[in-house]
Structures are given as C-alpha cells and as structure tokens.
Amino acid sequence: MSTRTDAAVSPMRAMLDLVVRAGRGIRWYMTTLMGDTAYATYVAHHRRAHPGEEPMTERQFWRQKMDDQDRNPGARCC
C-alpha cells in the first residue's frame, strides 16, 4: 500500500489551485462582459463620487442604460 508524500500532493494542489483561479477569472470576465456587474459597479462609483446622495434603483439604472443604448447604438450587433 502506497501513501502520498508531500512532494506528490504539492504539485497536485498547485494544479488544482491553478484550475480554480482560471475558472474564477473566466467567470469574472464573462459576467463583466455580459454586464452582470454593471449595477454593482454603478452603485460603488456613485457612493464614492456622490456621498450622501441616493443612487438610482436597479430598475431605474437598467431602464436608463437601455434608453441610452437605443439613443446611441454605437458598435453593437443589434
């Protein structure tokens, strides 16, 4: 019966950590690319830039964002 040594576990652990980090990076990239974090980013910016003022609600934020995109389509597919 063989047992794993620290030398065998360490490279496996390093590989697992690398895969987990890559997965988190891909998830962050995709959620940012798709705009899933747009409202949270807006709220964080608003609190820093305009302390004491109430930020828009999430519904108001998305409505304004969609209206802005309709007025200024820019480079988008649809």
Jmol script that loads the backbone (N, CA, C; Angstrom):
load data "model"
ATOM      1  N   MET A   1       0.841  -1.176   0.000  1.00  0.00           N
ATOM      2  CA  MET A   1       0.000   0.000   0.000  1.00  0.00           C
ATOM      3  C   MET A   1       0.888   1.243   0.000  1.00  0.00           C
ATOM      4  N   SER A   2       0.649   2.127  -0.960  1.00  0.00           N
ATOM      5  CA  SER A   2       1.468   3.321  -1.044  1.00  0.00           C
ATOM      6  C   SER A   2       0.726   4.522  -0.486  1.00  0.00           C
ATOM      7  N   THR A   3       1.455   5.431   0.075  1.00  0.00           N
ATOM      8  CA  THR A   3       0.861   6.664   0.596  1.00  0.00           C
ATOM      9  C   THR A   3       1.428   7.831  -0.192  1.00  0.00           C
ATOM     10  N   ARG A   4       0.654   8.833  -0.302  1.00  0.00           N
ATOM     11  CA  ARG A   4       1.117  10.041  -0.987  1.00  0.00           C
ATOM     12  C   ARG A   4       2.063  10.807  -0.087  1.00  0.00           C
ATOM     13  N   THR A   5       3.088  11.308  -0.677  1.00  0.00           N
ATOM     14  CA  THR A   5       4.024  12.134   0.078  1.00  0.00           C
ATOM     15  C   THR A   5       3.690  13.592  -0.161  1.00  0.00           C
ATOM     16  N   ASP A   6       4.271  14.452   0.629  1.00  0.00           N
ATOM     17  CA  ASP A   6       4.061  15.885   0.444  1.00  0.00           C
ATOM     18  C   ASP A   6       4.503  16.335  -0.935  1.00  0.00           C
ATOM     19  N   ALA A   7       5.556  15.705  -1.458  1.00  0.00           N
ATOM     20  CA  ALA A   7       6.054  16.066  -2.784  1.00  0.00           C
ATOM     21  C   ALA A   7       5.033  15.742  -3.860  1.00  0.00           C
ATOM     22  N   ALA A   8       4.262  14.672  -3.697  1.00  0.00           N
ATOM     23  CA  ALA A   8       3.249  14.292  -4.682  1.00  0.00           C
ATOM     24  C   ALA A   8       1.998  15.141  -4.540  1.00  0.00           C
ATOM     25  N   VAL A   9       1.660  15.494  -3.333  1.00  0.00           N
ATOM     26  CA  VAL A   9       0.444  16.276  -3.082  1.00  0.00           C
ATOM     27  C   VAL A   9       0.634  17.721  -3.521  1.00  0.00           C
ATOM     28  N   SER A  10       1.806  18.270  -3.304  1.00  0.00           N
ATOM     29  CA  SER A  10       2.053  19.668  -3.609  1.00  0.00           C
ATOM     30  C   SER A  10       1.820  20.023  -5.084  1.00  0.00           C
ATOM     31  N   PRO A  11       2.353  19.271  -6.061  1.00  0.00           N
ATOM     32  CA  PRO A  11       2.067  19.607  -7.459  1.00  0.00           C
ATOM     33  C   PRO A  11       0.587  19.443  -7.805  1.00  0.00           C
ATOM     34  N   MET A  12      -0.062  18.443  -7.202  1.00  0.00           N
ATOM     35  CA  MET A  12      -1.493  18.265  -7.463  1.00  0.00           C
ATOM     36  C   MET A  12      -2.282  19.437  -6.907  1.00  0.00           C
ATOM     37  N   ARG A  13      -1.916  19.880  -5.715  1.00  0.00           N
ATOM     38  CA  ARG A  13      -2.587  21.017  -5.089  1.00  0.00           C
ATOM     39  C   ARG A  13      -2.351  22.284  -5.906  1.00  0.00           C
ATOM     40  N   ALA A  14      -1.132  22.458  -6.390  1.00  0.00           N
ATOM     41  CA  ALA A  14      -0.806  23.627  -7.207  1.00  0.00           C
ATOM     42  C   ALA A  14      -1.628  23.618  -8.494  1.00  0.00           C
ATOM     43  N   MET A  15      -1.787  22.443  -9.107  1.00  0.00           N
ATOM     44  CA  MET A  15      -2.582  22.332 -10.334  1.00  0.00           C
ATOM     45  C   MET A  15      -4.049  22.643 -10.046  1.00  0.00           C
ATOM     46  N   LEU A  16      -4.577  22.123  -8.941  1.00  0.00           N
ATOM     47  CA  LEU A  16      -5.966  22.405  -8.571  1.00  0.00           C
ATOM     48  C   LEU A  16      -6.163  23.898  -8.323  1.00  0.00           C
ATOM     49  N   ASP A  17      -5.226  24.509  -7.613  1.00  0.00           N
ATOM     50  CA  ASP A  17      -5.311  25.959  -7.364  1.00  0.00           C
ATOM     51  C   ASP A  17      -5.295  26.754  -8.673  1.00  0.00           C
ATOM     52  N   LEU A  18      -4.463  26.323  -9.601  1.00  0.00           N
ATOM     53  CA  LEU A  18      -4.384  26.981 -10.902  1.00  0.00           C
ATOM     54  C   LEU A  18      -5.702  26.867 -11.661  1.00  0.00           C
ATOM     55  N   VAL A  19      -6.297  25.687 -11.647  1.00  0.00           N
ATOM     56  CA  VAL A  19      -7.576  25.471 -12.334  1.00  0.00           C
ATOM     57  C   VAL A  19      -8.674  26.315 -11.690  1.00  0.00           C
ATOM     58  N   VAL A  20      -8.698  26.365 -10.367  1.00  0.00           N
ATOM     59  CA  VAL A  20      -9.701  27.165  -9.655  1.00  0.00           C
ATOM     60  C   VAL A  20      -9.533  28.648  -9.985  1.00  0.00           C
ATOM     61  N   ARG A  21      -8.291  29.133  -9.967  1.00  0.00           N
ATOM     62  CA  ARG A  21      -8.040  30.546 -10.308  1.00  0.00           C
ATOM     63  C   ARG A  21      -8.462  30.858 -11.730  1.00  0.00           C
ATOM     64  N   ALA A  22      -8.153  29.942 -12.651  1.00  0.00           N
ATOM     65  CA  ALA A  22      -8.545  30.144 -14.052  1.00  0.00           C
ATOM     66  C   ALA A  22     -10.062  30.183 -14.177  1.00  0.00           C
ATOM     67  N   GLY A  23     -10.736  29.288 -13.482  1.00  0.00           N
ATOM     68  CA  GLY A  23     -12.203  29.269 -13.513  1.00  0.00           C
ATOM     69  C   GLY A  23     -12.796  30.559 -12.977  1.00  0.00           C
ATOM     70  N   ARG A  24     -12.244  31.056 -11.899  1.00  0.00           N
ATOM     71  CA  ARG A  24     -12.734  32.324 -11.333  1.00  0.00           C
ATOM     72  C   ARG A  24     -12.485  33.484 -12.287  1.00  0.00           C
ATOM     73  N   GLY A  25     -11.321  33.463 -12.923  1.00  0.00           N
ATOM     74  CA  GLY A  25     -11.009  34.520 -13.891  1.00  0.00           C
ATOM     75  C   GLY A  25     -11.958  34.503 -15.076  1.00  0.00           C
ATOM     76  N   ILE A  26     -12.254  33.317 -15.574  1.00  0.00           N
ATOM     77  CA  ILE A  26     -13.192  33.192 -16.699  1.00  0.00           C
ATOM     78  C   ILE A  26     -14.583  33.655 -16.276  1.00  0.00           C
ATOM     79  N   ARG A  27     -14.998  33.258 -15.075  1.00  0.00           N
ATOM     80  CA  ARG A  27     -16.319  33.681 -14.580  1.00  0.00           C
ATOM     81  C   ARG A  27     -16.378  35.209 -14.456  1.00  0.00           C
ATOM     82  N   TRP A  28     -15.326  35.819 -13.881  1.00  0.00           N
ATOM     83  CA  TRP A  28     -15.294  37.272 -13.742  1.00  0.00           C
ATOM     84  C   TRP A  28     -15.375  37.938 -15.117  1.00  0.00           C
ATOM     85  N   TYR A  29     -14.591  37.446 -16.059  1.00  0.00           N
ATOM     86  CA  TYR A  29     -14.571  38.023 -17.400  1.00  0.00           C
ATOM     87  C   TYR A  29     -15.944  37.940 -18.055  1.00  0.00           C
ATOM     88  N   MET A  30     -16.570  36.784 -17.991  1.00  0.00           N
ATOM     89  CA  MET A  30     -17.872  36.603 -18.641  1.00  0.00           C
ATOM     90  C   MET A  30     -18.959  37.452 -17.988  1.00  0.00           C
ATOM     91  N   THR A  31     -18.985  37.510 -16.655  1.00  0.00           N
ATOM     92  CA  THR A  31     -20.027  38.308 -16.004  1.00  0.00           C
ATOM     93  C   THR A  31     -19.812  39.797 -16.268  1.00  0.00           C
ATOM     94  N   THR A  32     -18.563  40.222 -16.331  1.00  0.00           N
ATOM     95  CA  THR A  32     -18.271  41.621 -16.645  1.00  0.00           C
ATOM     96  C   THR A  32     -18.612  41.920 -18.100  1.00  0.00           C
ATOM     97  N   LEU A  33     -18.237  41.020 -18.991  1.00  0.00           N
ATOM     98  CA  LEU A  33     -18.510  41.198 -20.412  1.00  0.00           C
ATOM     99  C   LEU A  33     -20.013  41.279 -20.688  1.00  0.00           C
ATOM    100  N   MET A  34     -20.787  40.458 -20.011  1.00  0.00           N
ATOM    101  CA  MET A  34     -22.228  40.421 -20.228  1.00  0.00           C
ATOM    102  C   MET A  34     -22.954  41.542 -19.487  1.00  0.00           C
ATOM    103  N   GLY A  35     -22.265  42.276 -18.638  1.00  0.00           N
ATOM    104  CA  GLY A  35     -22.881  43.401 -17.945  1.00  0.00           C
ATOM    105  C   GLY A  35     -23.550  43.041 -16.633  1.00  0.00           C
ATOM    106  N   ASP A  36     -23.327  41.825 -16.161  1.00  0.00           N
ATOM    107  CA  ASP A  36     -23.977  41.396 -14.924  1.00  0.00           C
ATOM    108  C   ASP A  36     -23.556  42.216 -13.713  1.00  0.00           C
ATOM    109  N   THR A  37     -22.382  42.806 -13.764  1.00  0.00           N
ATOM    110  CA  THR A  37     -21.882  43.567 -12.622  1.00  0.00           C
ATOM    111  C   THR A  37     -22.067  45.074 -12.806  1.00  0.00           C
ATOM    112  N   ALA A  38     -22.760  45.480 -13.846  1.00  0.00           N
ATOM    113  CA  ALA A  38     -22.877  46.910 -14.166  1.00  0.00           C
ATOM    114  C   ALA A  38     -23.548  47.699 -13.041  1.00  0.00           C
ATOM    115  N   TYR A  39     -24.629  47.180 -12.481  1.00  0.00           N
ATOM    116  CA  TYR A  39     -25.326  47.928 -11.437  1.00  0.00           C
ATOM    117  C   TYR A  39     -24.475  48.038 -10.179  1.00  0.00           C
ATOM    118  N   ALA A  40     -23.838  46.949  -9.777  1.00  0.00           N
ATOM    119  CA  ALA A  40     -22.983  46.980  -8.583  1.00  0.00           C
ATOM    120  C   ALA A  40     -21.824  47.957  -8.787  1.00  0.00           C
ATOM    121  N   THR A  41     -21.272  47.991  -9.987  1.00  0.00           N
ATOM    122  CA  THR A  41     -20.195  48.928 -10.298  1.00  0.00           C
ATOM    123  C   THR A  41     -20.701  50.362 -10.226  1.00  0.00           C
ATOM    124  N   TYR A  42     -21.893  50.596 -10.758  1.00  0.00           N
ATOM    125  CA  TYR A  42     -22.504  51.930 -10.702  1.00  0.00           C
ATOM    126  C   TYR A  42     -22.716  52.377  -9.256  1.00  0.00           C
ATOM    127  N   VAL A  43     -23.268  51.494  -8.435  1.00  0.00           N
ATOM    128  CA  VAL A  43     -23.545  51.850  -7.035  1.00  0.00           C
ATOM    129  C   VAL A  43     -22.244  52.169  -6.304  1.00  0.00           C
ATOM    130  N   ALA A  44     -21.213  51.356  -6.509  1.00  0.00           N
ATOM    131  CA  ALA A  44     -19.920  51.609  -5.848  1.00  0.00           C
ATOM    132  C   ALA A  44     -19.356  52.959  -6.282  1.00  0.00           C
ATOM    133  N   HIS A  45     -19.417  53.256  -7.581  1.00  0.00           N
ATOM    134  CA  HIS A  45     -18.929  54.547  -8.083  1.00  0.00           C
ATOM    135  C   HIS A  45     -19.766  55.698  -7.513  1.00  0.00           C
ATOM    136  N   HIS A  46     -21.075  55.529  -7.522  1.00  0.00           N
ATOM    137  CA  HIS A  46     -21.974  56.591  -7.041  1.00  0.00           C
ATOM    138  C   HIS A  46     -21.711  56.900  -5.575  1.00  0.00           C
ATOM    139  N   ARG A  47     -21.510  55.882  -4.776  1.00  0.00           N
ATOM    140  CA  ARG A  47     -21.249  56.104  -3.346  1.00  0.00           C
ATOM    141  C   ARG A  47     -19.928  56.830  -3.127  1.00  0.00           C
ATOM    142  N   ARG A  48     -18.910  56.526  -3.977  1.00  0.00           N
ATOM    143  CA  ARG A  48     -17.616  57.206  -3.855  1.00  0.00           C
ATOM    144  C   ARG A  48     -17.709  58.647  -4.351  1.00  0.00           C
ATOM    145  N   ALA A  49     -18.354  58.845  -5.507  1.00  0.00           N
ATOM    146  CA  ALA A  49     -18.365  60.158  -6.150  1.00  0.00           C
ATOM    147  C   ALA A  49     -19.434  61.092  -5.592  1.00  0.00           C
ATOM    148  N   HIS A  50     -20.512  60.539  -5.090  1.00  0.00           N
ATOM    149  CA  HIS A  50     -21.638  61.354  -4.614  1.00  0.00           C
ATOM    150  C   HIS A  50     -22.109  60.874  -3.242  1.00  0.00           C
ATOM    151  N   PRO A  51     -21.264  60.979  -2.229  1.00  0.00           N
ATOM    152  CA  PRO A  51     -21.692  60.513  -0.903  1.00  0.00           C
ATOM    153  C   PRO A  51     -22.877  61.329  -0.414  1.00  0.00           C
ATOM    154  N   GLY A  52     -23.780  60.659   0.231  1.00  0.00           N
ATOM    155  CA  GLY A  52     -24.958  61.340   0.756  1.00  0.00           C
ATOM    156  C   GLY A  52     -26.129  61.364  -0.204  1.00  0.00           C
ATOM    157  N   GLU A  53     -25.894  61.090  -1.483  1.00  0.00           N
ATOM    158  CA  GLU A  53     -26.980  61.034  -2.457  1.00  0.00           C
ATOM    159  C   GLU A  53     -27.411  59.582  -2.646  1.00  0.00           C
ATOM    160  N   GLU A  54     -28.672  59.396  -2.838  1.00  0.00           N
ATOM    161  CA  GLU A  54     -29.211  58.055  -3.054  1.00  0.00           C
ATOM    162  C   GLU A  54     -29.009  57.649  -4.512  1.00  0.00           C
ATOM    163  N   PRO A  55     -28.431  56.477  -4.774  1.00  0.00           N
ATOM    164  CA  PRO A  55     -28.272  56.040  -6.170  1.00  0.00           C
ATOM    165  C   PRO A  55     -29.615  55.613  -6.757  1.00  0.00           C
ATOM    166  N   MET A  56     -29.664  55.512  -8.078  1.00  0.00           N
ATOM    167  CA  MET A  56     -30.879  55.028  -8.738  1.00  0.00           C
ATOM    168  C   MET A  56     -31.166  53.605  -8.273  1.00  0.00           C
ATOM    169  N   THR A  57     -32.419  53.225  -8.350  1.00  0.00           N
ATOM    170  CA  THR A  57     -32.753  51.835  -8.080  1.00  0.00           C
ATOM    171  C   THR A  57     -32.227  50.998  -9.244  1.00  0.00           C
ATOM    172  N   GLU A  58     -32.154  49.703  -9.043  1.00  0.00           N
ATOM    173  CA  GLU A  58     -31.655  48.844 -10.109  1.00  0.00           C
ATOM    174  C   GLU A  58     -32.561  48.934 -11.334  1.00  0.00           C
ATOM    175  N   ARG A  59     -33.843  49.006 -11.125  1.00  0.00           N
ATOM    176  CA  ARG A  59     -34.782  49.124 -12.245  1.00  0.00           C
ATOM    177  C   ARG A  59     -34.548  50.422 -13.025  1.00  0.00           C
ATOM    178  N   GLN A  60     -34.383  51.529 -12.312  1.00  0.00           N
ATOM    179  CA  GLN A  60     -34.118  52.811 -12.967  1.00  0.00           C
ATOM    180  C   GLN A  60     -32.792  52.766 -13.730  1.00  0.00           C
ATOM    181  N   PHE A  61     -31.776  52.148 -13.120  1.00  0.00           N
ATOM    182  CA  PHE A  61     -30.474  52.050 -13.751  1.00  0.00           C
ATOM    183  C   PHE A  61     -30.574  51.318 -15.085  1.00  0.00           C
ATOM    184  N   TRP A  62     -31.205  50.145 -15.099  1.00  0.00           N
ATOM    185  CA  TRP A  62     -31.291  49.363 -16.339  1.00  0.00           C
ATOM    186  C   TRP A  62     -32.159  50.062 -17.381  1.00  0.00           C
ATOM    187  N   ARG A  63     -33.217  50.732 -16.944  1.00  0.00           N
ATOM    188  CA  ARG A  63     -34.065  51.464 -17.887  1.00  0.00           C
ATOM    189  C   ARG A  63     -33.251  52.561 -18.562  1.00  0.00           C
ATOM    190  N   GLN A  64     -32.487  53.325 -17.768  1.00  0.00           N
ATOM    191  CA  GLN A  64     -31.665  54.396 -18.327  1.00  0.00           C
ATOM    192  C   GLN A  64     -30.595  53.822 -19.251  1.00  0.00           C
ATOM    193  N   LYS A  65     -29.983  52.725 -18.857  1.00  0.00           N
ATOM    194  CA  LYS A  65     -28.940  52.100 -19.675  1.00  0.00           C
ATOM    195  C   LYS A  65     -29.507  51.653 -21.022  1.00  0.00           C
ATOM    196  N   MET A  66     -30.676  51.039 -21.021  1.00  0.00           N
ATOM    197  CA  MET A  66     -31.298  50.601 -22.275  1.00  0.00           C
ATOM    198  C   MET A  66     -31.702  51.797 -23.141  1.00  0.00           C
ATOM    199  N   ASP A  67     -32.241  52.835 -22.509  1.00  0.00           N
ATOM    200  CA  ASP A  67     -32.609  54.045 -23.251  1.00  0.00           C
ATOM    201  C   ASP A  67     -31.376  54.695 -23.889  1.00  0.00           C
ATOM    202  N   ASP A  68     -30.276  54.762 -23.139  1.00  0.00           N
ATOM    203  CA  ASP A  68     -29.025  55.323 -23.680  1.00  0.00           C
ATOM    204  C   ASP A  68     -28.535  54.509 -24.871  1.00  0.00           C
ATOM    205  N   GLN A  69     -28.625  53.185 -24.777  1.00  0.00           N
ATOM    206  CA  GLN A  69     -28.185  52.333 -25.883  1.00  0.00           C
ATOM    207  C   GLN A  69     -29.085  52.506 -27.103  1.00  0.00           C
ATOM    208  N   ASP A  70     -30.375  52.724 -26.885  1.00  0.00           N
ATOM    209  CA  ASP A  70     -31.289  52.951 -28.012  1.00  0.00           C
ATOM    210  C   ASP A  70     -30.992  54.281 -28.701  1.00  0.00           C
ATOM    211  N   ARG A  71     -30.672  55.314 -27.913  1.00  0.00           N
ATOM    212  CA  ARG A  71     -30.366  56.622 -28.483  1.00  0.00           C
ATOM    213  C   ARG A  71     -29.013  56.649 -29.179  1.00  0.00           C
ATOM    214  N   ASN A  72     -28.063  55.907 -28.637  1.00  0.00           N
ATOM    215  CA  ASN A  72     -26.691  55.884 -29.169  1.00  0.00           C
ATOM    216  C   ASN A  72     -26.249  54.439 -29.394  1.00  0.00           C
ATOM    217  N   PRO A  73     -26.673  53.837 -30.499  1.00  0.00           N
ATOM    218  CA  PRO A  73     -26.389  52.399 -30.684  1.00  0.00           C
ATOM    219  C   PRO A  73     -24.908  52.076 -30.783  1.00  0.00           C
ATOM    220  N   GLY A  74     -24.084  52.936 -31.302  1.00  0.00           N
ATOM    221  CA  GLY A  74     -22.652  52.666 -31.369  1.00  0.00           C
ATOM    222  C   GLY A  74     -22.333  51.373 -32.096  1.00  0.00           C
ATOM    223  N   ALA A  75     -21.345  50.668 -31.599  1.00  0.00           N
ATOM    224  CA  ALA A  75     -20.899  49.429 -32.235  1.00  0.00           C
ATOM    225  C   ALA A  75     -21.494  48.241 -31.497  1.00  0.00           C
ATOM    226  N   ARG A  76     -22.665  47.838 -31.905  1.00  0.00           N
ATOM    227  CA  ARG A  76     -23.272  46.629 -31.353  1.00  0.00           C
ATOM    228  C   ARG A  76     -23.983  45.894 -32.461  1.00  0.00           C
ATOM    229  N   CYS A  77     -24.266  44.656 -32.252  1.00  0.00           N
ATOM    230  CA  CYS A  77     -24.778  43.826 -33.341  1.00  0.00           C
ATOM    231  C   CYS A  77     -26.257  44.068 -33.615  1.00  0.00           C
ATOM    232  N   CYS A  78     -27.042  44.436 -32.610  1.00  0.00           N
ATOM    233  CA  CYS A  78     -28.494  44.521 -32.812  1.00  0.00           C
ATOM    234  C   CYS A  78     -29.050  45.885 -32.451  1.00  0.00           C
TER     235      CYS A  78
END
end "model"
wireframe off; spacefill off
backbone 0.3
color backbone group
